[in-house]
């Protein structure tokens, strides 16, 4: 069963929203993680420095949260195997390419800007997520 943690969700949401506002207000960029990370995989450009810093901040934030007791990394379980992890990563990558963005770009930044495309895309993300969880928990029994 999934643990209900409303305060952690609230704090995390505030920090995600704040980072999106700071990135948009500071340099006029949308905090779409698939686009930020994907640009780092190509040829290096001087414009990529902010992307590298943003990704490093995500990793550092998770490390610091674990070090200061925000969560116990020893209790985390990852039920996937290498094959399903690779397949899932490829499907997510294909989905972000088809949808022209990811949940952070559309679901956080796009909806906040009132983008109809982002609203539709986020509704599709959420619908597929609901169906996937239902199938995994109630049909397959995962």
C-alpha positions in Angstrom: 0.0 0.0 0.0 1.2 3.5 -0.8 1.9 5.6 2.3 -0.2 8.8 2.6 2.2 11.8 3.3 0.3 15.1 2.8 2.9 17.3 4.4 5.8 15.9 2.3 3.7 16.3 -0.8 2.9 19.9 0.2 6.5 20.8 0.8 7.6 19.1 -2.3 5.0 20.8 -4.4 5.9 24.2 -3.0 9.6 23.6 -3.9 8.8 22.3 -7.4 6.5 25.3 -8.0 9.2 27.7 -6.6 11.8 26.2 -8.9 9.6 26.6 -11.9 8.8 30.2 -11.1 12.5 31.0 -10.5 13.5 29.4 -13.7 10.8 31.1 -15.7 11.3 34.5 -14.0 15.0 34.3 -13.9 15.9 33.2 -17.5 12.6 32.8 -19.2 12.7 29.0 -19.5 10.1 26.3 -18.7 11.2 23.7 -16.2 10.5 20.7 -18.4 12.9 18.1 -17.2 12.9 15.9 -20.3 13.8 18.8 -22.4 16.5 20.0 -20.0 18.0 16.6 -19.7 17.6 15.8 -23.3 19.6 18.9 -24.4 22.5 17.7 -22.2 22.7 14.5 -24.2 23.5 16.3 -27.4 26.5 18.4 -28.4 27.6 20.7 -25.6 26.7 24.4 -26.0 27.4 27.2 -23.6 23.7 27.6 -23.1 23.7 24.1 -21.5 25.4 25.4 -18.4 22.1 26.3 -16.7 20.7 22.9 -17.6 23.7 21.1 -16.0 23.3 23.2 -12.9 19.5 22.5 -12.7 20.1 18.7 -13.0 22.9 18.9 -10.5 20.6 20.7 -8.1 18.0 18.0 -8.4 20.5 15.3 -7.5 22.0 17.4 -4.7 18.6 18.2 -3.3 17.7 14.5 -3.1 21.1 13.6 -1.5 20.7 16.4 1.1 17.2 15.4 1.9 18.3 11.9 2.6 21.3 13.0 4.6 19.2 15.3 6.8 16.5 12.7 7.5 13.9 13.7 4.9 13.5 10.1 3.9 15.3 6.8 4.7 16.9 5.6 1.5 17.3 2.1 3.1 13.6 1.6 3.1 13.2 2.4 -0.6 12.4 -0.6 -2.8 12.7 -0.8 -6.5 10.7 -3.8 -7.8 11.8 -3.5 -11.4 14.4 -5.6 -13.2 16.8 -4.3 -15.8 14.6 -5.3 -18.7 11.5 -3.6 -17.4 13.5 -0.6 -16.4 15.0 -0.1 -19.8 11.6 -0.7 -21.5 9.9 1.8 -19.2 12.6 4.4 -19.8 12.2 4.0 -23.6 8.5 4.3 -23.3 8.7 7.4 -21.3 11.2 8.9 -23.7 9.0 8.1 -26.7 6.0 9.5 -24.8 7.8 12.8 -24.0 8.8 13.1 -27.7 5.3 12.4 -29.0 3.7 14.7 -26.3 6.3 17.4 -26.9 7.2 17.5 -23.2 6.9 15.7 -19.9 4.8 16.0 -16.8 6.9 18.8 -15.3 6.8 20.9 -18.5 3.1 20.3 -19.3 1.6 19.5 -15.8 3.4 22.2 -13.8 4.5 24.9 -16.1 2.0 24.5 -19.0 -1.1 24.4 -16.8 0.2 27.4 -14.8 0.5 29.3 -18.1 -3.0 28.3 -19.1 -1.9 26.3 -22.1 -4.8 24.2 -23.6 -2.3 21.8 -25.1 -0.7 21.2 -21.7 -4.1 20.7 -20.1 -5.0 18.0 -22.7 -1.6 16.4 -22.4 -1.7 16.3 -18.6 -5.2 14.8 -18.7 -3.8 12.0 -21.0 -0.8 11.5 -18.7 -3.1 11.2 -15.7 -5.6 8.9 -17.4 -2.8 6.5 -18.6 -1.3 6.6 -15.1 -4.7 5.6 -13.5 -5.2 2.8 -16.0 -1.7 1.5 -15.5 -2.0 1.5 -11.7 -5.3 -0.2 -11.9 -4.0 -2.9 -14.2 -0.8 -3.5 -12.1 -2.6 -3.6 -8.8 -5.9 -5.2 -9.6 -5.6 -7.2 -12.8 -2.0 -8.4 -12.7 -1.8 -8.2 -8.9 1.5 -6.3 -8.6 
